[in-house]
């Protein structure tokens, strides 16, 4: 049944899904204040409703607090120096507590049910009006898409929003009943199979749903439910129910279905294909490429591209794409010195920020809320040195070198003094992250090299103490990745900002949300879904074949984003040779991390495979000051009940039910 928490979104504003455009193949935006059943009786109304289904993606994906709840507390990310309770609570490492009030899974709960209700209205009224099945299939896809997110996150959730199971609701109802996990999955499978049957091979408009997009989520849902049925670590579910499929199939049947559906999509790709290199797949100027199957779209038109007209700009809230802020440390606090003269012509030492805030993919607005865990970059980690040497995904995932750009602010200073008092000019590298193996080459790391005596007018201050080191003969300051701290760390390059209107400067809107689309579904995931299913089926040869498609691609590199230059590298053979003979789930998880690092997949991957506590129970990172370099070990408390997120407190507060009924509605690990 439906509560007013659902309803305040569910009667539904139409926000537009994609770019406003005069082109006929792009979804147009035309705000509409209210949806009622008669609106869905015509094809025009159905298309308007579908537009709102795409629009809702921007209220989840690209939201920094949603990225946080999907990544912080996993083996990829922990809280960073400027983190508040949103991030510390999610880390589960003793600095906060995850509660129904603090869990940012409310981003999903607060948006998904409104979208489901709109999809219900499209399906129910569209079918009665004889609307084209291909159009209705988009609504079937999105209803399943949202329910799949919800059931993975919270366990069983309501199929009845107030008017009956999977019916369009327009009345305010303040009670709710949760269905079981198998009941929700039965609805998901039915919707996705209809979507696969009726969606076109090619998108109706740019970015709309297709047959293979539905196959991706069907394969993933089959895989996830297979794990749920198998339950190898005895993780509890809620509402309590038998781990049985309502159609009588076992886990192996679902793993086989996952493999078959993924393989069918790979063999019949339609308009989708892997980009030639991993860099191409994630390069901002190549957004909306053939590898990207679904995205929450944005552009530089603030009114339509962000859906944020009247909301404000750069405030850190949906529908803006501001997630990249969270993983960006404050590189602008680096200080450089240069020789100058005062107004009387007397020589002095002056300073400036050599790397300034810029609206480019490698930099952007710093918030320092989420830091990557150092273990990943060290021996035994997914980005260990052996990986760095041949896997192009490392270069195309992180900003490892920070180039001087002070000239773009209008400054005419010709150079600054870098490491070893060597000159650094605009576009030169000022600071670099080094592999762990090069740590022994670094000197002066324990000294205040930034506060070295530059003469009579020595510059001092806390901003100068960055904890950087030097290598003789190199002008750039350096730190090895085994000294990653909560205050300085590699930026997630893949999700960074990009604008076309910087006009040779730093960018006037560098503090705003990114006008890039947020990538949600990638064709590359088919290979890892198939590989994981093959491991569960005992088919090692198939698993290795699927993994090696992506690994061979990762060995190819035509451009180094950190060196900012064209290259001609083909380490495909070395990548395939380095693939272990036996593929395990642990190895699949490593490959998923290398392929989808920091994109919001990780918590779901660890929960699905029931490896969250095993993979993320301890981690290492240095402290919260720039000069901190020694790693400390942190332990997380991850109870089995936390494999489900809490029902948001706002939902419970809005229901007219007894306290006992509300407590029974909440997942057990989060009850008072």
C-alpha positions in Angstrom: 0.0 0.0 0.0 1.0 3.6 -0.5 2.0 6.2 2.0 2.1 10.0 1.6 5.8 9.7 1.4 5.3 8.0 -2.0 2.5 10.2 -2.9 4.2 13.6 -2.7 6.3 12.5 -5.6 3.9 10.0 -7.2 1.2 12.3 -8.4 4.1 13.4 -10.4 5.6 16.4 -12.0 7.0 15.8 -15.5 10.6 17.0 -15.4 12.0 16.1 -18.8 14.4 13.3 -19.3 16.9 14.5 -21.8 18.0 17.6 -23.5 15.5 20.1 -24.8 16.1 20.2 -28.5 14.5 20.9 -31.8 15.9 17.6 -33.1 13.3 14.9 -33.5 15.5 12.1 -32.0 16.0 13.7 -28.6 13.4 13.7 -25.8 11.9 17.1 -25.4 11.1 18.6 -22.0 7.8 20.2 -21.3 7.0 20.5 -17.6 3.5 19.4 -16.5 2.2 19.9 -13.0 0.0 16.8 -12.5 -0.5 13.4 -13.9 -4.0 11.9 -13.9 -5.2 8.7 -15.5 -6.7 10.4 -18.6 -3.2 11.8 -19.4 -2.1 8.3 -20.3 -5.0 7.6 -22.7 -3.1 9.0 -25.8 0.2 8.3 -27.3 1.3 11.9 -26.6 0.4 11.4 -23.0 2.3 8.1 -22.8 5.4 9.8 -24.4 5.1 12.5 -21.8 4.9 10.0 -19.0 7.9 8.1 -20.4 9.9 11.4 -20.4 9.4 11.6 -16.7 10.7 8.1 -16.3 14.0 9.0 -17.8 14.0 12.3 -15.9 13.9 10.6 -12.5 17.3 9.1 -13.1 18.8 12.5 -12.5 17.5 12.4 -8.9 19.4 9.3 -8.1 22.5 9.0 -10.4 24.9 11.9 -10.1 23.7 12.6 -6.6 26.8 12.7 -4.4 25.0 11.2 -1.3 23.8 8.3 -3.4 27.3 7.7 -4.7 28.4 7.8 -1.0 26.0 5.1 0.2 27.0 2.9 -2.8 30.8 3.3 -2.2 31.7 4.5 1.3 32.1 1.5 3.6 33.2 -0.8 0.8 36.7 -1.9 -0.2 37.0 1.0 -2.6 36.2 4.1 -0.5 36.2 5.5 3.0 35.4 8.9 4.5 37.8 11.7 3.7 39.0 14.7 5.7 36.0 17.0 5.2 33.4 14.3 5.6 30.3 14.8 7.7 28.0 12.2 9.1 26.6 11.3 5.7 30.0 9.6 5.0 31.3 8.7 8.4 28.0 6.9 9.3 28.2 4.8 6.1 31.8 3.8 6.8 30.9 1.6 9.8 34.3 2.1 11.2 33.4 3.5 14.6 33.2 7.2 13.7 29.5 7.2 13.2 26.4 5.0 13.2 24.2 4.1 10.2 20.6 4.6 11.2 17.2 5.0 9.5 17.8 8.8 9.8 21.4 9.0 8.5 21.4 6.3 5.8 21.5 8.1 2.4 19.7 5.2 0.8 16.7 7.5 1.3 17.8 9.0 -2.1 16.5 5.8 -3.8 13.5 5.3 -1.6 12.3 8.9 -2.0 12.4 8.8 -5.8 11.8 5.2 -7.0 8.2 4.8 -5.8 7.1 7.9 -7.6 8.6 6.6 -10.8 7.0 3.2 -10.2 3.6 4.8 -9.8 4.1 6.7 -13.1 5.1 3.5 -14.8 2.0 1.8 -13.4 -0.2 4.6 -14.8 1.4 4.3 -18.2 1.0 0.5 -18.3 -2.5 0.3 -16.9 -4.0 3.1 -19.0 -1.8 2.6 -22.0 -2.8 -1.0 -22.4 -6.5 -0.2 -22.1 -6.1 2.5 -24.8 -4.3 0.2 -27.2 -1.0 2.1 -27.1 1.9 0.6 -29.0 3.6 -2.3 -27.1 7.0 -0.9 -27.8 6.2 2.3 -25.9 4.7 0.5 -23.0 7.8 -1.7 -22.9 9.8 1.3 -21.7 7.5 1.6 -18.8 7.8 -2.1 -18.0 11.6 -1.7 -18.1 11.6 1.2 -15.7 9.2 -0.3 -13.2 11.5 -3.4 -13.1 14.6 -1.2 -13.0 13.4 0.7 -9.9 12.1 -2.4 -8.1 15.4 -4.2 -8.8 17.3 -1.4 -7.1 14.8 -1.4 -4.2 14.8 -5.1 -3.5 18.6 -5.2 -3.5 18.8 -2.3 -1.2 16.0 -2.9 1.3 14.8 -6.5 0.8 11.1 -7.0 0.1 9.2 -3.7 -0.7 5.6 -2.9 -1.4 4.1 -3.9 -4.8 0.8 -2.3 -3.7 1.1 1.5 -3.6 -2.5 1.9 -2.5 -4.7 0.8 -5.4 -3.6 -2.9 -5.6 -0.5 -4.7 -6.6 1.3 -2.9 -9.6 -1.7 -0.6 -10.0 -1.7 3.2 -10.5 -2.6 5.0 -7.3 -3.9 8.6 -7.0 -5.2 8.5 -3.4 -3.4 9.3 -0.2 -3.0 6.1 1.8 -0.8 6.1 5.0 -0.3 2.4 5.5 2.0 0.1 3.7 2.7 -3.7 3.5 6.0 -5.1 2.3 6.1 -8.0 -0.1 8.7 -10.7 0.2 11.9 -10.8 -1.9 10.6 -13.7 -4.1 7.4 -11.8 -4.8 9.2 -8.7 -5.8 11.6 -10.6 -8.1 8.7 -12.4 -9.7 7.3 -9.0 -10.7 10.7 -7.9 -11.9 11.2 -10.9 -14.1 7.8 -10.6 -15.6 8.3 -6.9 -16.5 11.8 -7.4 -17.9 10.8 -10.3 -20.1 8.0 -8.2 -21.5 10.5 -5.4 -22.1 12.9 -7.8 -23.9 10.1 -9.1 -26.1 8.7 -5.7 -27.1 11.5 -3.1 -26.9 13.2 -2.3 -30.2 16.8 -3.3 -31.0 17.6 0.3 -31.6 16.5 3.2 -29.3 13.3 5.0 -30.2 15.1 8.3 -29.4 18.7 9.0 -28.4 19.3 7.3 -25.0 15.9 5.5 -24.7 15.5 1.8 -23.7 16.2 -1.1 -26.0 16.0 -4.8 -26.0 19.6 -5.3 -24.9 19.3 -2.8 -22.1 16.4 -4.9 -20.7 18.5 -8.0 -21.2 21.3 -6.4 -19.1 19.0 -5.9 -16.2 17.3 -9.3 -16.7 20.7 -11.0 -16.6 21.7 -9.1 -13.6 18.4 -9.8 -11.8 18.7 -13.5 -12.6 22.3 -13.5 -11.3 21.4 -11.6 -8.1 18.3 -13.8 -7.3 20.4 -16.9 -7.9 22.8 -15.7 -5.2 19.8 -14.9 -2.9 18.5 -18.4 -3.3 21.8 -20.0 -2.7 22.6 -17.8 0.3 26.1 -19.2 0.9 26.9 -17.1 4.0 23.5 -17.5 5.7 22.6 -13.8 5.4 19.1 -13.0 6.8 16.4 -11.6 4.6 13.3 -9.5 5.4 10.4 -9.8 5.4 11.2 -13.3 6.6 10.4 -16.0 4.1 11.7 -19.3 2.8 14.6 -19.0 0.3 12.5 -20.5 -2.4 11.6 -19.4 -5.9 7.8 -19.0 -6.4 8.1 -20.8 -9.8 10.1 -23.7 -8.3 13.5 -23.1 -9.9 16.8 -23.4 -8.0 19.8 -21.2 -7.9 21.6 -23.0 -10.7 18.6 -22.5 -13.0 18.9 -18.7 -12.4 22.7 -18.7 -12.9 22.1 -20.5 -16.2 19.5 -17.9 -17.2 21.9 -15.1 -16.3 24.6 -16.6 -18.5 22.3 -17.3 -21.4 20.7 -13.9 -21.5 24.1 -12.1 -21.2 25.6 -14.3 -23.9 22.6 -13.6 -26.2 23.2 -9.9 -25.8 26.9 -10.2 -26.5 26.2 -12.3 -29.6 23.5 -9.9 -30.8 24.8 -6.5 -29.7 22.4 -4.3 -31.8 23.7 -0.7 -31.7 26.1 -1.3 -28.8 29.7 -2.4 -28.7 32.8 -2.0 -26.6 34.8 1.1 -27.3 38.3 0.4 -28.7 39.9 1.4 -25.4 38.8 1.9 -21.8 39.8 5.5 -22.1 37.5 6.1 -25.0 34.6 4.6 -23.0 35.0 7.1 -20.2 36.3 10.2 -22.0 34.0 13.2 -21.5 34.1 14.4 -25.1 33.1 10.9 -26.1 30.0 10.7 -23.8 26.9 8.8 -25.0 29.2 6.4 -27.0 28.2 2.9 -28.2 29.2 1.3 -24.9 26.8 3.3 -22.8 23.3 1.8 -22.7 21.6 4.0 -20.2 22.5 7.4 -18.6 21.0 10.1 -16.5 21.5 12.9 -19.0 22.6 16.5 -18.6 24.0 19.3 -20.7 25.2 22.9 -20.3 21.7 24.3 -20.5 21.0 24.8 -16.8 17.2 24.9 -17.2 16.9 21.7 -19.2 20.2 19.9 -18.9 20.0 19.9 -15.1 16.2 20.2 -14.7 17.3 22.6 -12.0 15.7 25.9 -13.1 14.8 27.7 -10.0 16.6 25.2 -7.8 19.9 27.1 -7.6 23.3 26.3 -9.0 26.1 24.4 -7.4 24.2 23.7 -4.2 25.0 20.0 -4.0 21.5 18.6 -4.6 19.5 16.7 -7.2 18.9 16.9 -10.1 22.4 18.2 -10.5 25.3 15.8 -11.3 27.6 16.7 -8.3 28.8 13.3 -7.3 32.3 13.9 -8.6 32.9 16.6 -6.0 32.9 14.0 -3.3 36.0 12.1 -4.6 38.0 15.3 -5.3 40.6 16.4 -2.8 41.5 20.1 -2.3 44.4 20.2 -4.8 44.0 24.0 -4.8 45.7 24.3 -1.5 49.1 23.5 -3.0 51.4 26.4 -2.9 54.3 27.3 -5.1 57.0 30.0 -4.8 58.5 32.3 -7.4 61.0 35.2 -7.4 59.4 38.7 -7.7 60.0 42.3 -6.7 58.0 44.5 -4.5 56.7 48.0 -5.4 60.1 49.4 -4.7 61.9 47.0 -6.9 63.3 44.9 -4.0 63.6 41.2 -4.7 61.1 39.1 -2.8 59.7 35.6 -2.8 56.0 35.4 -3.8 53.6 32.5 -3.9 50.6 31.3 -5.8 48.4 28.3 -6.2 50.0 26.4 -9.2 47.0 24.1 -9.8 43.8 26.1 -9.6 40.2 25.0 -9.6 39.3 24.2 -13.2 36.3 22.8 -15.0 38.1 19.9 -16.7 37.7 16.2 -16.3 40.9 15.7 -14.3 40.1 18.4 -11.7 36.8 20.2 -10.8 35.3 21.3 -7.6 37.0 19.8 -4.5 34.9 18.6 -1.5 37.2 15.9 0.1 34.3 13.7 1.3 35.4 10.3 0.0 38.9 8.9 -0.1 40.1 5.7 -1.9 41.5 3.1 0.4 45.2 2.8 0.1 45.3 -1.1 0.1 43.9 -1.1 -3.4 47.1 0.6 -4.8 49.6 -1.6 -3.0 50.9 -5.1 -3.3 47.9 -7.5 -3.5 45.4 -4.7 -4.3 43.4 -4.4 -7.5 45.8 -1.6 -8.6 49.0 -3.1 -7.5 52.2 -2.2 -9.4 51.9 -5.3 -11.7 48.5 -4.1 -12.8 49.6 -0.5 -13.2 52.3 -1.5 -15.7 50.1 -3.1 -18.3 46.5 -2.3 -17.5 45.4 1.0 -19.1 42.3 1.2 -16.8 44.6 2.6 -14.1 45.6 5.6 -16.2 42.0 6.1 -17.3 40.5 5.9 -13.8 42.6 8.3 -11.7 44.1 11.7 -11.9 47.7 10.9 -11.0 49.4 14.1 -12.3 48.4 17.6 -11.5 49.4 20.2 -14.1 50.1 23.9 -13.5 47.3 26.1 -14.8 47.7 29.4 -13.0 48.1 31.2 -16.4 44.4 30.4 -17.1 43.4 32.8 -14.3 45.1 35.7 -16.1 48.4 35.5 -14.2 51.5 36.3 -16.2 54.0 34.7 -13.8 56.3 32.8 -16.1 57.3 30.0 -13.8 57.3 28.8 -10.2 59.9 26.8 -8.3 59.0 23.1 -8.0 60.9 20.2 -6.5 64.7 20.6 -6.3 64.1 24.3 -7.0 63.5 23.5 -10.6 61.3 25.7 -12.8 57.7 24.6 -13.5 55.8 26.5 -16.2 52.1 26.4 -17.2 51.0 22.9 -18.3 54.0 21.3 -16.6 53.3 18.6 -14.0 53.5 20.1 -10.5 52.6 17.1 -8.4 52.4 13.3 -9.1 51.3 10.1 -7.5 54.0 7.4 -7.9 53.7 3.6 -7.8 54.5 1.9 -4.5 57.7 0.6 -6.0 59.1 4.1 -6.4 58.6 5.1 -2.8 62.2 4.3 -1.9 63.4 7.0 -4.4 61.6 9.8 -2.7 63.5 12.1 -0.4 62.7 15.1 1.9 59.2 13.7 2.6 59.6 14.2 6.3 60.8 17.8 5.8 58.8 20.9 5.3 60.1 21.3 1.7 57.3 23.7 1.0 58.6 26.0 3.7 62.2 25.8 2.7 64.1 29.1 3.2 63.6 31.1 0.0 65.5 34.2 1.3 64.7 37.2 3.4 60.9 37.0 2.8 60.4 33.3 3.6 56.8 32.2 3.2 55.4 30.2 6.0 51.9 28.9 7.0 50.0 25.7 7.3 49.0 25.7 3.7 52.6 25.1 2.8 52.8 21.8 4.7 51.7 19.3 2.1 53.9 16.3 3.1 55.2 16.1 -0.4 58.6 14.6 -1.4 61.1 15.0 -4.2 63.1 12.7 -6.5 66.5 14.2 -7.5 66.3 15.6 -11.0 62.5 15.9 -11.2 60.7 19.2 -11.0 57.4 17.8 -9.8 56.7 17.0 -6.1 55.7 13.4 -5.5 54.1 11.0 -3.1 53.8 7.2 -3.5 50.4 5.6 -3.4 51.2 3.7 -0.2 50.9 7.1 1.5 47.3 7.9 0.4 45.6 9.8 3.2 42.2 11.1 4.0 43.2 14.5 2.8 45.1 13.8 -0.4 44.5 11.0 -2.8 44.0 10.2 -6.6 40.9 11.8 -8.0 38.3 9.6 -9.8 38.9 10.9 -13.4 36.1 9.0 -15.0 33.3 10.9 -13.4 34.9 14.4 -13.6 33.4 17.5 -15.0 33.7 18.7 -18.6 32.5 21.9 -20.1 32.8 23.4 -23.6 32.5 27.0 -22.5 35.7 27.5 -20.5 37.0 29.7 -23.4 40.6 29.2 -22.5 40.1 30.0 -18.8 39.4 28.0 -15.7 35.7 27.9 -16.3 33.2 30.3 -14.8 30.9 27.4 -13.7 33.5 25.2 -12.1 31.6 25.2 -8.8 28.4 23.9 -10.4 27.2 20.4 -11.1 28.7 18.6 -14.1 26.8 18.9 -17.4 28.0 15.4 -18.3 25.6 12.5 -18.4 26.0 10.0 -15.5 26.6 6.6 -17.0 24.3 3.9 -15.5 24.5 0.9 -17.7 27.5 -0.3 -19.9 27.7 -3.0 -22.5 30.9 -4.1 -20.9 29.0 -5.4 -17.9 27.5 -8.3 -20.0 30.9 -9.9 -20.0 31.3 -9.8 -16.2 27.8 -10.9 -15.6 28.3 -13.9 -17.9 31.7 -14.6 -16.3 30.2 -14.6 -12.8 27.3 -16.8 -13.8 29.8 -19.2 -15.5 31.8 -19.5 -12.3 28.7 -20.3 -10.4 27.9 -23.0 -13.0 31.4 -24.5 -12.8 32.2 -23.4 -16.4 35.7 -22.0 -15.9 36.5 -21.9 -19.6 33.5 -19.7 -20.3 34.3 -17.5 -17.3 37.9 -17.0 -18.5 36.8 -16.3 -22.0 34.4 -13.6 -20.9 36.9 -11.9 -18.5 39.6 -11.9 -21.2 37.6 -9.9 -23.6 37.7 -6.9 -21.2 41.2 -7.6 -20.1 42.5 -7.7 -23.7 40.7 -4.4 -24.3 42.3 -2.9 -21.1 45.8 -3.7 -22.5 45.2 -1.4 -25.5 46.0 2.3 -25.1 46.1 5.0 -27.7 46.1 8.0 -25.3 47.5 8.5 -21.8 45.3 10.9 -20.0 47.9 11.5 -17.2 50.7 12.1 -19.7 48.4 14.0 -21.9 49.8 12.5 -25.1 49.0 10.0 -27.8 50.6 6.5 -27.3 50.6 3.3 -29.2 50.5 0.5 -26.6 49.2 -3.0 -26.9 49.6 -5.1 -23.8 46.6 -7.3 -24.6 48.7 -10.5 -24.8 50.3 -9.7 -21.5 46.9 -9.0 -19.9 45.5 -12.3 -21.1 48.6 -14.1 -20.0 48.3 -12.6 -16.5 44.7 -13.9 -16.1 44.7 -16.8 -13.6 44.0 -20.2 -14.9 41.1 -20.6 -12.5 38.6 -17.8 -12.3 37.0 -17.3 -8.9 34.3 -14.9 -7.6 37.0 -13.0 -5.8 38.8 -12.5 -9.1 35.5 -11.4 -10.8 35.1 -8.8 -8.0 38.6 -7.5 -8.7 37.8 -7.2 -12.4 34.5 -5.4 -11.6 36.4 -3.0 -9.4 38.9 -2.3 -12.2 36.2 -1.9 -14.7 33.6 0.1 -12.7 35.7 1.7 -9.9 33.9 4.5 -8.1 30.8 4.4 -10.3 28.4 3.2 -7.6 28.4 -0.5 -8.3 30.6 -1.7 -5.4 28.2 -2.1 -2.4 25.8 -4.0 -4.6 28.5 -6.3 -5.9 29.7 -7.1 -2.4 26.2 -7.6 -1.0 25.1 -9.8 -4.0 28.2 -12.1 -3.5 27.9 -11.9 0.3 31.6 -10.8 0.5 31.1 -7.4 2.0 32.5 -8.2 5.5 35.3 -10.3 4.0 36.4 -7.7 1.4 35.9 -4.5 3.4 36.1 -5.5 7.0 39.5 -3.9 7.5 41.4 -1.2 5.5 44.4 1.0 5.6 44.8 4.7 5.0 46.9 7.6 6.4 45.5 10.4 8.5 43.5 13.6 8.0 46.4 16.1 7.7 48.4 16.8 4.5 51.6 15.7 6.2 50.2 12.3 7.3 51.9 9.5 5.4 51.9 6.4 7.7 49.0 4.1 7.1 46.8 3.1 10.0 44.5 0.0 10.0 40.8 0.5 10.6 38.2 -2.2 11.4 34.6 -2.0 10.3 31.6 -3.6 12.1 29.5 -5.1 9.3 26.7 -7.2 10.9 24.9 -9.6 8.7 21.7 -7.5 9.1 23.4 -4.6 7.5 23.3 -6.4 4.1 20.0 -4.6 3.9 19.8 -0.8 4.3 17.3 0.7 6.7 13.9 1.9 5.6 14.2 5.7 5.8 12.9 7.2 9.0 10.9 9.7 7.0 8.9 6.8 5.5 8.1 5.4 8.9 7.1 8.9 10.3 4.7 9.4 7.5 2.7 6.2 8.1 -0.4 6.1 10.2 0.3 2.8 11.8 1.0 1.7 15.4 4.5 1.9 16.8 4.6 -1.9 16.8 3.6 -2.0 13.1 6.2 0.6 12.2 8.9 -1.4 14.0 7.9 -4.6 12.2 8.1 -2.6 8.9 11.7 -1.7 9.6 14.6 -4.1 8.8 15.5 -5.9 12.0 19.1 -4.6 12.3 17.9 -1.0 12.5 15.1 -1.3 15.0 15.2 0.7 18.3 
